[in-house]
Amino acid sequence: MTEEEWFRFVAYGDPSHVSVGRLPETLCKRIGASTTLIRMRHDYALKSAQKHRLRAAHFPMLPIIIECGRVISDRERHLSFYWYENVVFGGWLAATIKCNEPGTELWVATFHVASAPEAKRMAKKHGIIREEKL
């Protein structure tokens, strides 16, 4: 999606949900998902924009965070991704995806700016499933 499409999605809920990428099969198995497609609902995007103060320019980072970020599992059926982006935003970004109970859907549960201590603490506490890809 373009930044303009993300802006329209976040601001107006047009459409009501979007696809943000695909989860590798190995990570799907880890949380019991039978699908690789990751989607985001408008209300979660709006929360990210309002509560976490993300701009439309942050949202195109979601597929990169999921594809390349450090992965931890801090809750059942959840995976959290941490990515240090130092070119545009200059800091850590975090996204969590969750799998529904039947394992048929993957949804973005949160997307926010993370602090370096948070990224370090979460990795130490829960262990790293996958290191960042450079």
N, C-alpha and C positions, 0 to 999 in steps of 0.2 A: 504494500500500500504506500502511496505517496504521503508526504506530510500533510498535504491539503485534504486527502481522504481521511487521514487520522483525525484532523481537526474537525471535519464534518461529523465523523463518528462520535468523538468525545463531546462536542458541543451540542449536537442535535439528536444523537441516537439513530443516525441514518447510515447504515442499517442497525438493527437491534443487537446484532453480534457479528463478529468478524473472525476469520481464521488468521492466526498469527504464526503458524509454522507447524512443523512435524517433530514429534519426539522420536529419537532413535529407538528401535525395537528393544534393545537391551534395557533401556530405562523404562519402557512400557512394561516389560516383564517384572521389573522391580516393584512397580506399584499396582500390578494386576490389571493393566489396561489392554483391551483388545483392539484399540484404535490408536493411530499415531497422530491424528489431527488435533491440534490445540486451538481452542477458540476463546474469545474474550467477549463477555457481555458488556453492554453499554454502561450499566450501573457500576461495574468494577472499573471501567475506564474513567468514568466521571469521578469516582472516589479517588483514583490515582491523581487525577488533575486537581481536585479540590483539596483533599486532605493532605496529599503528599506533594502538592504544588508542582506537578509535572506539566510540561508544555507539550504541544503537539510534536515538537521536534524530538522529544524523548521516545515516543512510541515506536518509531521505526527501529529502535534498538532492541525491541523485544525478540525478534527472530534471532538476532546475533547473540543476545544473552543466553537464549535457550540452546542455540547450536554450539556456542563456544565457551559458555560460562562454567565456573566451578559448580558442581552439583553436590548437594547434601540432602538427606532425608530426615527432617525433624519431626514429622508426624506420619502416621499411617496413611497411605494413599496420596501423599504429598511429596513433591520435589521442589527444592529451592535452588535457584540459580544465582550466582554472584559473578559479576563481570566488572573488571576495572577498566573504565574507558577514560583515557587520558588526553585525547585529542580535542574533543568538543566540550564535554561536560566536566572533565577533570575529576573523576571520582568513581566510587563504586555504585553500581546499579544492581538491584535485586528484583527477582520475579519468582513467584511461587505458583506452581500449577497443582491442581488437584484432580483426582480421578473419582468419578461418581461410583456409587456402591456396586452396580452391575459391571463396572469396568468398560462401559461403552462410550464414555465421553471424558474428554480432558478439557479443563477450563483454567484460565488464568485466575488465581485467587487474589493475588496482590502484585503490585508493581510500584517500586519506590526507589528513592536514593538511599543508599546504605552507607554507614560510616565504616572506616577501616577497622575499628575495634569490633563492630558488629560482625563483619565478614570473618574476622579472625576467631572471635568467640564461637560463632556457629560452627565453623569448621572443626575447631578443637573439641567442642561439646558433642557433635553428632558424627564426626568423621566425614571425609571426602569420598564420594562415590566416583567422581570424575574430576580431574584437575582441569584448569582453564586450558583451552586450545589457543595457541598463538597464531 
